[in-house]
Amino acid sequence: MPASAPSAVSLSRYLIEEQRAGRISADLRQLIAVVARACTSISIAVSKGALGGVLGDAGTGNVQGEAQKKLDVLSNDILLEANAWGGHLAACASEEMDHSQPIPDAYPRGGFLLLFDPLDGSSNIDVNVSVGTIFSVLRCPDGVATPGDEHFLQPGREQVAAGYCIYGPSTMLVLTTGNGTHAFTLDREQGAFVLTQRDMRIPEETKEFAINMSNQRHWEAPMQAYVTDLLAGREGPRGKDFNMRWIASMVADVHRILTRGGIFIYPWDRKDPGKAGKLRLMYEANPMGLLVEQAGGAASTGREDILSLRPTQLHQRVPVFLGSKKEVEAAVGYHRAHDTAAA
Ligand code: P6P
């Protein structure tokens, strides 16, 4: 062994140590390594920007009714191709695909289900703002040879791994396998992710909130009351001034919160009353909720723990309040008080 300073811990070494400690299986270790390699390929494509011929719309739409960016489609393809031969998956599901996709018979299959938002925040791509990949790993139910959408419908607490890769000034992979939340930075020269922050912790208190204020007139009463009190600052009932940030890339807003605290909110609003919220439970709220909880934060719909929800549809949407534990509890308190008064 070299006598020099302790060597940097690569993602590969971290995962082997977790496997040796009995906290993850060899198959899960290898699945995460495949996803990380796919994220490295996406990072390379994203960083080319206009030079890569990958900006702008793909001219197609997804099941969400959203116009797909070229990079949405490319990122989705990269993740599917990387996992086809991985041998650790039984099926994949994606924001960009109407239904889940079993690993074809011609390819090796494994015991996990992988869900992902291949390029979250892609509306920011054309203005060069950070975007990211969000992923969630579930176990394929025993005895299911060819999983369908219904086999993905497991509560967020069943996740065996969750993470995101943020493509910003640096590319970072933030990961949990249920033993804390850890950050790895891509060393482009080595082509490897290096552990740069072990055990991220979200401060319980915060003075920073993230929300799209343009929707304020569409929110329900407890949401109006909660934000009004935030804006009242130290003269108001909260007794302190708050700052606001909104990047409109969930990965970037959540990464800031994991790094320095805050509360991220995308509540239900009356703009489209039939929708429970904007963000998707299975491949946005659940993985982000697990990462945040593992870092000492909280994740709620405003009324229920996100990770305890029993999913009913692959692309279902939920209201999202996540981040600093005491601030999420404060927001939930406004909703609870409203519901009690209305009962
Ligand atoms: P709005 C991106 O489209 C996304 O799904 C999240 O990444 C982000 O937090 C949210 O939508 C932004 O929504 O309504 O502010 O554009």
Residues whose N, C-alpha, C, O or C-beta is under 5 A from the ligand:
A	BS01	P6P	D120 G121 N212 A248 S249 M250 V251
